[in-house]
Amino acid sequence: MAFYNENSFWYFTDRDYARFIPSIRCRFQLSRLVTYFPSDWHRANQISYVAANLIAVKDDVRNGGPLRI
């Protein structure tokens, strides 16, 4: 079982945190990040969900810089 929170995505979206896991070779730009409870039962039992919309950032080999996809 995995437990994610909004901070779990820092390693993919922030270079300062990505350096702690050098094996990660992907980069993302954060588009939307929200924590929510899908029902009253989830809220009562403190079982939150995290929705993350990320945009892949890739190198533009033609121009030598980042390319947003």
PyMOL Python script that loads the backbone (N, CA, C, O; Angstrom):
from pymol import cmd

cmd.read_pdbstr("""\
ATOM      1  N   MET A   1       0.840  -1.172   0.000  1.00  0.00           N
ATOM      2  CA  MET A   1       0.000   0.000   0.000  1.00  0.00           C
ATOM      3  C   MET A   1       0.888   1.239   0.000  1.00  0.00           C
ATOM      4  O   MET A   1       1.912   1.278   0.683  1.00  0.00           O
ATOM      5  N   ALA A   2       0.502   2.219  -0.747  1.00  0.00           N
ATOM      6  CA  ALA A   2       1.257   3.469  -0.817  1.00  0.00           C
ATOM      7  C   ALA A   2       0.409   4.612  -0.271  1.00  0.00           C
ATOM      8  O   ALA A   2      -0.810   4.642  -0.445  1.00  0.00           O
ATOM      9  N   PHE A   3       1.070   5.537   0.384  1.00  0.00           N
ATOM     10  CA  PHE A   3       0.400   6.713   0.916  1.00  0.00           C
ATOM     11  C   PHE A   3       1.021   7.947   0.268  1.00  0.00           C
ATOM     12  O   PHE A   3       2.204   8.228   0.461  1.00  0.00           O
ATOM     13  N   TYR A   4       0.235   8.665  -0.484  1.00  0.00           N
ATOM     14  CA  TYR A   4       0.711   9.869  -1.157  1.00  0.00           C
ATOM     15  C   TYR A   4       0.069  11.091  -0.523  1.00  0.00           C
ATOM     16  O   TYR A   4      -1.055  11.037  -0.023  1.00  0.00           O
ATOM     17  N   ASN A   5       0.808  12.196  -0.556  1.00  0.00           N
ATOM     18  CA  ASN A   5       0.246  13.483  -0.194  1.00  0.00           C
ATOM     19  C   ASN A   5       0.781  14.496  -1.202  1.00  0.00           C
ATOM     20  O   ASN A   5       1.526  14.126  -2.109  1.00  0.00           O
ATOM     21  N   GLU A   6       0.425  15.724  -1.061  1.00  0.00           N
ATOM     22  CA  GLU A   6       0.832  16.724  -2.044  1.00  0.00           C
ATOM     23  C   GLU A   6       2.351  16.863  -2.134  1.00  0.00           C
ATOM     24  O   GLU A   6       2.876  17.214  -3.191  1.00  0.00           O
ATOM     25  N   ASN A   7       3.055  16.595  -1.046  1.00  0.00           N
ATOM     26  CA  ASN A   7       4.513  16.693  -1.049  1.00  0.00           C
ATOM     27  C   ASN A   7       5.177  15.564  -1.832  1.00  0.00           C
ATOM     28  O   ASN A   7       6.342  15.689  -2.210  1.00  0.00           O
ATOM     29  N   SER A   8       4.474  14.481  -2.081  1.00  0.00           N
ATOM     30  CA  SER A   8       5.039  13.333  -2.790  1.00  0.00           C
ATOM     31  C   SER A   8       5.492  13.683  -4.202  1.00  0.00           C
ATOM     32  O   SER A   8       6.310  12.962  -4.774  1.00  0.00           O
ATOM     33  N   PHE A   9       4.994  14.748  -4.768  1.00  0.00           N
ATOM     34  CA  PHE A   9       5.286  15.101  -6.145  1.00  0.00           C
ATOM     35  C   PHE A   9       6.464  16.058  -6.291  1.00  0.00           C
ATOM     36  O   PHE A   9       6.878  16.367  -7.408  1.00  0.00           O
ATOM     37  N   TRP A  10       7.009  16.532  -5.164  1.00  0.00           N
ATOM     38  CA  TRP A  10       8.142  17.449  -5.214  1.00  0.00           C
ATOM     39  C   TRP A  10       9.323  16.852  -5.962  1.00  0.00           C
ATOM     40  O   TRP A  10      10.034  17.573  -6.663  1.00  0.00           O
ATOM     41  N   TYR A  11       9.546  15.550  -5.827  1.00  0.00           N
ATOM     42  CA  TYR A  11      10.712  14.921  -6.450  1.00  0.00           C
ATOM     43  C   TYR A  11      10.629  14.938  -7.978  1.00  0.00           C
ATOM     44  O   TYR A  11      11.643  14.783  -8.659  1.00  0.00           O
ATOM     45  N   PHE A  12       9.442  15.122  -8.504  1.00  0.00           N
ATOM     46  CA  PHE A  12       9.246  15.160  -9.946  1.00  0.00           C
ATOM     47  C   PHE A  12       9.094  16.584 -10.487  1.00  0.00           C
ATOM     48  O   PHE A  12       9.282  16.813 -11.682  1.00  0.00           O
ATOM     49  N   THR A  13       8.758  17.537  -9.625  1.00  0.00           N
ATOM     50  CA  THR A  13       8.446  18.891 -10.087  1.00  0.00           C
ATOM     51  C   THR A  13       9.417  19.966  -9.596  1.00  0.00           C
ATOM     52  O   THR A  13       9.355  21.101 -10.068  1.00  0.00           O
ATOM     53  N   ASP A  14      10.305  19.639  -8.671  1.00  0.00           N
ATOM     54  CA  ASP A  14      11.211  20.635  -8.095  1.00  0.00           C
ATOM     55  C   ASP A  14      12.650  20.108  -8.166  1.00  0.00           C
ATOM     56  O   ASP A  14      12.958  19.063  -7.592  1.00  0.00           O
ATOM     57  N   ARG A  15      13.519  20.822  -8.862  1.00  0.00           N
ATOM     58  CA  ARG A  15      14.910  20.364  -9.031  1.00  0.00           C
ATOM     59  C   ARG A  15      15.639  20.214  -7.708  1.00  0.00           C
ATOM     60  O   ARG A  15      16.481  19.327  -7.570  1.00  0.00           O
ATOM     61  N   ASP A  16      15.337  21.055  -6.735  1.00  0.00           N
ATOM     62  CA  ASP A  16      16.007  20.958  -5.436  1.00  0.00           C
ATOM     63  C   ASP A  16      15.718  19.623  -4.757  1.00  0.00           C
ATOM     64  O   ASP A  16      16.583  19.080  -4.070  1.00  0.00           O
ATOM     65  N   TYR A  17      14.533  19.101  -4.937  1.00  0.00           N
ATOM     66  CA  TYR A  17      14.184  17.807  -4.348  1.00  0.00           C
ATOM     67  C   TYR A  17      14.587  16.649  -5.255  1.00  0.00           C
ATOM     68  O   TYR A  17      14.932  15.576  -4.758  1.00  0.00           O
ATOM     69  N   ALA A  18      14.552  16.837  -6.558  1.00  0.00           N
ATOM     70  CA  ALA A  18      14.903  15.773  -7.504  1.00  0.00           C
ATOM     71  C   ALA A  18      16.347  15.320  -7.325  1.00  0.00           C
ATOM     72  O   ALA A  18      16.668  14.168  -7.616  1.00  0.00           O
ATOM     73  N   ARG A  19      17.212  16.194  -6.859  1.00  0.00           N
ATOM     74  CA  ARG A  19      18.619  15.813  -6.700  1.00  0.00           C
ATOM     75  C   ARG A  19      18.812  14.739  -5.629  1.00  0.00           C
ATOM     76  O   ARG A  19      19.850  14.078  -5.607  1.00  0.00           O
ATOM     77  N   PHE A  20      17.837  14.555  -4.747  1.00  0.00           N
ATOM     78  CA  PHE A  20      17.936  13.522  -3.720  1.00  0.00           C
ATOM     79  C   PHE A  20      17.690  12.123  -4.281  1.00  0.00           C
ATOM     80  O   PHE A  20      18.038  11.129  -3.643  1.00  0.00           O
ATOM     81  N   ILE A  21      17.095  12.040  -5.465  1.00  0.00           N
ATOM     82  CA  ILE A  21      16.832  10.752  -6.112  1.00  0.00           C
ATOM     83  C   ILE A  21      17.360  10.844  -7.545  1.00  0.00           C
ATOM     84  O   ILE A  21      16.587  11.059  -8.478  1.00  0.00           O
ATOM     85  N   PRO A  22      18.678  10.683  -7.721  1.00  0.00           N
ATOM     86  CA  PRO A  22      19.271  10.875  -9.048  1.00  0.00           C
ATOM     87  C   PRO A  22      18.796   9.869 -10.095  1.00  0.00           C
ATOM     88  O   PRO A  22      18.968  10.106 -11.291  1.00  0.00           O
ATOM     89  N   SER A  23      18.213   8.773  -9.679  1.00  0.00           N
ATOM     90  CA  SER A  23      17.733   7.784 -10.650  1.00  0.00           C
ATOM     91  C   SER A  23      16.466   8.236 -11.375  1.00  0.00           C
ATOM     92  O   SER A  23      16.098   7.648 -12.392  1.00  0.00           O
ATOM     93  N   ILE A  24      15.801   9.262 -10.874  1.00  0.00           N
ATOM     94  CA  ILE A  24      14.618   9.795 -11.550  1.00  0.00           C
ATOM     95  C   ILE A  24      15.081  10.613 -12.750  1.00  0.00           C
ATOM     96  O   ILE A  24      15.782  11.612 -12.590  1.00  0.00           O
ATOM     97  N   ARG A  25      14.696  10.197 -13.938  1.00  0.00           N
ATOM     98  CA  ARG A  25      15.140  10.853 -15.160  1.00  0.00           C
ATOM     99  C   ARG A  25      14.021  11.634 -15.841  1.00  0.00           C
ATOM    100  O   ARG A  25      14.188  12.065 -16.982  1.00  0.00           O
ATOM    101  N   CYS A  26      12.903  11.824 -15.182  1.00  0.00           N
ATOM    102  CA  CYS A  26      11.781  12.551 -15.772  1.00  0.00           C
ATOM    103  C   CYS A  26      11.561  13.862 -15.030  1.00  0.00           C
ATOM    104  O   CYS A  26      11.947  14.016 -13.872  1.00  0.00           O
ATOM    105  N   ARG A  27      10.932  14.802 -15.728  1.00  0.00           N
ATOM    106  CA  ARG A  27      10.605  16.096 -15.124  1.00  0.00           C
ATOM    107  C   ARG A  27       9.168  16.450 -15.481  1.00  0.00           C
ATOM    108  O   ARG A  27       8.689  16.146 -16.573  1.00  0.00           O
ATOM    109  N   PHE A  28       8.499  17.092 -14.548  1.00  0.00           N
ATOM    110  CA  PHE A  28       7.119  17.494 -14.765  1.00  0.00           C
ATOM    111  C   PHE A  28       6.905  18.905 -14.256  1.00  0.00           C
ATOM    112  O   PHE A  28       7.570  19.357 -13.324  1.00  0.00           O
ATOM    113  N   GLN A  29       5.967  19.589 -14.882  1.00  0.00           N
ATOM    114  CA  GLN A  29       5.498  20.886 -14.400  1.00  0.00           C
ATOM    115  C   GLN A  29       4.137  20.642 -13.773  1.00  0.00           C
ATOM    116  O   GLN A  29       3.293  19.957 -14.350  1.00  0.00           O
ATOM    117  N   LEU A  30       3.932  21.190 -12.621  1.00  0.00           N
ATOM    118  CA  LEU A  30       2.673  21.014 -11.909  1.00  0.00           C
ATOM    119  C   LEU A  30       1.578  21.857 -12.550  1.00  0.00           C
ATOM    120  O   LEU A  30       1.751  23.059 -12.754  1.00  0.00           O
ATOM    121  N   SER A  31       0.465  21.234 -12.863  1.00  0.00           N
ATOM    122  CA  SER A  31      -0.676  21.941 -13.429  1.00  0.00           C
ATOM    123  C   SER A  31      -1.766  22.119 -12.377  1.00  0.00           C
ATOM    124  O   SER A  31      -2.331  23.202 -12.229  1.00  0.00           O
ATOM    125  N   ARG A  32      -2.049  21.049 -11.654  1.00  0.00           N
ATOM    126  CA  ARG A  32      -3.090  21.096 -10.619  1.00  0.00           C
ATOM    127  C   ARG A  32      -2.766  20.047  -9.571  1.00  0.00           C
ATOM    128  O   ARG A  32      -2.392  18.925  -9.913  1.00  0.00           O
ATOM    129  N   LEU A  33      -2.903  20.396  -8.305  1.00  0.00           N
ATOM    130  CA  LEU A  33      -2.642  19.470  -7.206  1.00  0.00           C
ATOM    131  C   LEU A  33      -3.647  19.754  -6.104  1.00  0.00           C
ATOM    132  O   LEU A  33      -3.721  20.872  -5.593  1.00  0.00           O
ATOM    133  N   VAL A  34      -4.424  18.736  -5.738  1.00  0.00           N
ATOM    134  CA  VAL A  34      -5.465  18.936  -4.742  1.00  0.00           C
ATOM    135  C   VAL A  34      -5.624  17.675  -3.887  1.00  0.00           C
ATOM    136  O   VAL A  34      -5.543  16.553  -4.385  1.00  0.00           O
ATOM    137  N   THR A  35      -5.848  17.885  -2.611  1.00  0.00           N
ATOM    138  CA  THR A  35      -6.167  16.805  -1.678  1.00  0.00           C
ATOM    139  C   THR A  35      -7.651  16.916  -1.354  1.00  0.00           C
ATOM    140  O   THR A  35      -8.157  18.006  -1.086  1.00  0.00           O
ATOM    141  N   TYR A  36      -8.341  15.784  -1.379  1.00  0.00           N
ATOM    142  CA  TYR A  36      -9.786  15.828  -1.132  1.00  0.00           C
ATOM    143  C   TYR A  36     -10.256  14.520  -0.498  1.00  0.00           C
ATOM    144  O   TYR A  36      -9.537  13.520  -0.498  1.00  0.00           O
ATOM    145  N   PHE A  37     -11.464  14.545   0.036  1.00  0.00           N
ATOM    146  CA  PHE A  37     -12.139  13.374   0.592  1.00  0.00           C
ATOM    147  C   PHE A  37     -13.336  13.075  -0.303  1.00  0.00           C
ATOM    148  O   PHE A  37     -14.244  13.899  -0.403  1.00  0.00           O
ATOM    149  N   PRO A  38     -13.356  11.905  -0.960  1.00  0.00           N
ATOM    150  CA  PRO A  38     -14.438  11.622  -1.905  1.00  0.00           C
ATOM    151  C   PRO A  38     -15.811  11.398  -1.257  1.00  0.00           C
ATOM    152  O   PRO A  38     -16.829  11.443  -1.947  1.00  0.00           O
ATOM    153  N   SER A  39     -15.847  11.161   0.043  1.00  0.00           N
ATOM    154  CA  SER A  39     -17.140  10.964   0.712  1.00  0.00           C
ATOM    155  C   SER A  39     -17.012  11.351   2.183  1.00  0.00           C
ATOM    156  O   SER A  39     -15.908  11.534   2.697  1.00  0.00           O
ATOM    157  N   ASP A  40     -18.143  11.469   2.841  1.00  0.00           N
ATOM    158  CA  ASP A  40     -18.138  11.764   4.280  1.00  0.00           C
ATOM    159  C   ASP A  40     -17.444  10.651   5.057  1.00  0.00           C
ATOM    160  O   ASP A  40     -16.767  10.917   6.050  1.00  0.00           O
ATOM    161  N   TRP A  41     -17.608   9.396   4.609  1.00  0.00           N
ATOM    162  CA  TRP A  41     -16.946   8.263   5.265  1.00  0.00           C
ATOM    163  C   TRP A  41     -15.425   8.421   5.210  1.00  0.00           C
ATOM    164  O   TRP A  41     -14.732   8.183   6.199  1.00  0.00           O
ATOM    165  N   HIS A  42     -14.919   8.822   4.049  1.00  0.00           N
ATOM    166  CA  HIS A  42     -13.482   9.036   3.905  1.00  0.00           C
ATOM    167  C   HIS A  42     -13.011  10.157   4.833  1.00  0.00           C
ATOM    168  O   HIS A  42     -11.958  10.044   5.461  1.00  0.00           O
ATOM    169  N   ARG A  43     -13.782  11.225   4.918  1.00  0.00           N
ATOM    170  CA  ARG A  43     -13.417  12.338   5.805  1.00  0.00           C
ATOM    171  C   ARG A  43     -13.444  11.896   7.267  1.00  0.00           C
ATOM    172  O   ARG A  43     -12.533  12.226   8.025  1.00  0.00           O
ATOM    173  N   ALA A  44     -14.464  11.161   7.668  1.00  0.00           N
ATOM    174  CA  ALA A  44     -14.576  10.700   9.052  1.00  0.00           C
ATOM    175  C   ALA A  44     -13.419   9.775   9.431  1.00  0.00           C
ATOM    176  O   ALA A  44     -12.994   9.752  10.586  1.00  0.00           O
ATOM    177  N   ASN A  45     -12.913   9.019   8.465  1.00  0.00           N
ATOM    178  CA  ASN A  45     -11.814   8.087   8.717  1.00  0.00           C
ATOM    179  C   ASN A  45     -10.455   8.630   8.288  1.00  0.00           C
ATOM    180  O   ASN A  45      -9.460   7.905   8.277  1.00  0.00           O
ATOM    181  N   GLN A  46     -10.424   9.918   7.934  1.00  0.00           N
ATOM    182  CA  GLN A  46      -9.194  10.613   7.543  1.00  0.00           C
ATOM    183  C   GLN A  46      -8.442   9.878   6.428  1.00  0.00           C
ATOM    184  O   GLN A  46      -7.223   9.717   6.485  1.00  0.00           O
ATOM    185  N   ILE A  47      -9.198   9.436   5.409  1.00  0.00           N
ATOM    186  CA  ILE A  47      -8.615   8.791   4.235  1.00  0.00           C
ATOM    187  C   ILE A  47      -8.743   9.773   3.075  1.00  0.00           C
ATOM    188  O   ILE A  47      -9.788   9.875   2.432  1.00  0.00           O
ATOM    189  N   SER A  48      -7.658  10.485   2.831  1.00  0.00           N
ATOM    190  CA  SER A  48      -7.684  11.508   1.786  1.00  0.00           C
ATOM    191  C   SER A  48      -7.162  10.948   0.470  1.00  0.00           C
ATOM    192  O   SER A  48      -6.428   9.961   0.446  1.00  0.00           O
ATOM    193  N   TYR A  49      -7.547  11.585  -0.605  1.00  0.00           N
ATOM    194  CA  TYR A  49      -7.078  11.266  -1.950  1.00  0.00           C
ATOM    195  C   TYR A  49      -6.314  12.474  -2.469  1.00  0.00           C
ATOM    196  O   TYR A  49      -6.610  13.610  -2.099  1.00  0.00           O
ATOM    197  N   VAL A  50      -5.340  12.227  -3.320  1.00  0.00           N
ATOM    198  CA  VAL A  50      -4.586  13.299  -3.954  1.00  0.00           C
ATOM    199  C   VAL A  50      -4.766  13.181  -5.461  1.00  0.00           C
ATOM    200  O   VAL A  50      -4.561  12.111  -6.034  1.00  0.00           O
ATOM    201  N   ALA A  51      -5.146  14.272  -6.095  1.00  0.00           N
ATOM    202  CA  ALA A  51      -5.243  14.325  -7.555  1.00  0.00           C
ATOM    203  C   ALA A  51      -4.144  15.256  -8.051  1.00  0.00           C
ATOM    204  O   ALA A  51      -4.048  16.406  -7.622  1.00  0.00           O
ATOM    205  N   ALA A  52      -3.321  14.748  -8.955  1.00  0.00           N
ATOM    206  CA  ALA A  52      -2.214  15.545  -9.495  1.00  0.00           C
ATOM    207  C   ALA A  52      -2.263  15.522 -11.008  1.00  0.00           C
ATOM    208  O   ALA A  52      -2.252  14.458 -11.626  1.00  0.00           O
ATOM    209  N   ASN A  53      -2.315  16.692 -11.593  1.00  0.00           N
ATOM    210  CA  ASN A  53      -2.204  16.828 -13.048  1.00  0.00           C
ATOM    211  C   ASN A  53      -0.819  17.396 -13.319  1.00  0.00           C
ATOM    212  O   ASN A  53      -0.497  18.505 -12.895  1.00  0.00           O
ATOM    213  N   LEU A  54      -0.009  16.628 -14.026  1.00  0.00           N
ATOM    214  CA  LEU A  54       1.364  17.021 -14.309  1.00  0.00           C
ATOM    215  C   LEU A  54       1.577  17.115 -15.814  1.00  0.00           C
ATOM    216  O   LEU A  54       0.975  16.369 -16.585  1.00  0.00           O
ATOM    217  N   ILE A  55       2.441  18.042 -16.221  1.00  0.00           N
ATOM    218  CA  ILE A  55       2.789  18.226 -17.629  1.00  0.00           C
ATOM    219  C   ILE A  55       4.226  17.744 -17.805  1.00  0.00           C
ATOM    220  O   ILE A  55       5.127  18.212 -17.110  1.00  0.00           O
ATOM    221  N   ALA A  56       4.444  16.811 -18.733  1.00  0.00           N
ATOM    222  CA  ALA A  56       5.789  16.298 -18.983  1.00  0.00           C
ATOM    223  C   ALA A  56       6.664  17.398 -19.572  1.00  0.00           C
ATOM    224  O   ALA A  56       6.236  18.121 -20.472  1.00  0.00           O
ATOM    225  N   VAL A  57       7.886  17.526 -19.067  1.00  0.00           N
ATOM    226  CA  VAL A  57       8.868  18.466 -19.581  1.00  0.00           C
ATOM    227  C   VAL A  57       9.971  17.633 -20.220  1.00  0.00           C
ATOM    228  O   VAL A  57      10.627  16.841 -19.544  1.00  0.00           O
ATOM    229  N   LYS A  58      10.171  17.812 -21.516  1.00  0.00           N
ATOM    230  CA  LYS A  58      11.175  17.041 -22.251  1.00  0.00           C
ATOM    231  C   LYS A  58      12.154  17.987 -22.913  1.00  0.00           C
ATOM    232  O   LYS A  58      11.832  19.144 -23.183  1.00  0.00           O
ATOM    233  N   ASP A  59      13.368  17.481 -23.175  1.00  0.00           N
ATOM    234  CA  ASP A  59      14.374  18.285 -23.852  1.00  0.00           C
ATOM    235  C   ASP A  59      14.032  18.421 -25.330  1.00  0.00           C
ATOM    236  O   ASP A  59      13.643  17.455 -25.987  1.00  0.00           O
ATOM    237  N   ASP A  60      14.180  19.614 -25.827  1.00  0.00           N
ATOM    238  CA  ASP A  60      14.004  19.883 -27.252  1.00  0.00           C
ATOM    239  C   ASP A  60      15.377  19.720 -27.899  1.00  0.00           C
ATOM    240  O   ASP A  60      16.201  20.634 -27.866  1.00  0.00           O
ATOM    241  N   VAL A  61      15.612  18.556 -28.484  1.00  0.00           N
ATOM    242  CA  VAL A  61      16.936  18.260 -29.022  1.00  0.00           C
ATOM    243  C   VAL A  61      17.313  19.196 -30.164  1.00  0.00           C
ATOM    244  O   VAL A  61      18.501  19.404 -30.414  1.00  0.00           O
ATOM    245  N   ARG A  62      16.342  19.762 -30.857  1.00  0.00           N
ATOM    246  CA  ARG A  62      16.650  20.678 -31.958  1.00  0.00           C
ATOM    247  C   ARG A  62      17.168  22.017 -31.470  1.00  0.00           C
ATOM    248  O   ARG A  62      18.027  22.626 -32.108  1.00  0.00           O
ATOM    249  N   ASN A  63      16.644  22.479 -30.332  1.00  0.00           N
ATOM    250  CA  ASN A  63      17.024  23.818 -29.839  1.00  0.00           C
ATOM    251  C   ASN A  63      17.800  23.785 -28.537  1.00  0.00           C
ATOM    252  O   ASN A  63      18.191  24.837 -28.032  1.00  0.00           O
ATOM    253  N   GLY A  64      18.033  22.600 -27.980  1.00  0.00           N
ATOM    254  CA  GLY A  64      18.865  22.469 -26.786  1.00  0.00           C
ATOM    255  C   GLY A  64      18.225  22.907 -25.474  1.00  0.00           C
ATOM    256  O   GLY A  64      18.928  23.038 -24.472  1.00  0.00           O
ATOM    257  N   GLY A  65      16.925  23.136 -25.449  1.00  0.00           N
ATOM    258  CA  GLY A  65      16.272  23.584 -24.229  1.00  0.00           C
ATOM    259  C   GLY A  65      15.083  22.716 -23.878  1.00  0.00           C
ATOM    260  O   GLY A  65      14.786  21.748 -24.577  1.00  0.00           O
ATOM    261  N   PRO A  66      14.409  23.055 -22.809  1.00  0.00           N
ATOM    262  CA  PRO A  66      13.242  22.265 -22.419  1.00  0.00           C
ATOM    263  C   PRO A  66      12.087  22.437 -23.402  1.00  0.00           C
ATOM    264  O   PRO A  66      11.868  23.522 -23.939  1.00  0.00           O
ATOM    265  N   LEU A  67      11.376  21.380 -23.621  1.00  0.00           N
ATOM    266  CA  LEU A  67      10.214  21.369 -24.509  1.00  0.00           C
ATOM    267  C   LEU A  67       9.011  20.944 -23.697  1.00  0.00           C
ATOM    268  O   LEU A  67       9.024  19.878 -23.082  1.00  0.00           O
ATOM    269  N   ARG A  68       7.977  21.755 -23.686  1.00  0.00           N
ATOM    270  CA  ARG A  68       6.773  21.415 -22.935  1.00  0.00           C
ATOM    271  C   ARG A  68       5.831  20.655 -23.841  1.00  0.00           C
ATOM    272  O   ARG A  68       5.497  21.116 -24.933  1.00  0.00           O
ATOM    273  N   ILE A  69       5.405  19.497 -23.391  1.00  0.00           N
ATOM    274  CA  ILE A  69       4.480  18.655 -24.152  1.00  0.00           C
ATOM    275  C   ILE A  69       3.119  18.696 -23.489  1.00  0.00           C
ATOM    276  O   ILE A  69       2.181  18.056 -23.964  1.00  0.00           O
TER     277      ILE A  69
END
""", "prot")
cmd.dss("prot")
cmd.show_as("cartoon", "prot")
cmd.util.cbc("prot")
cmd.orient("prot")
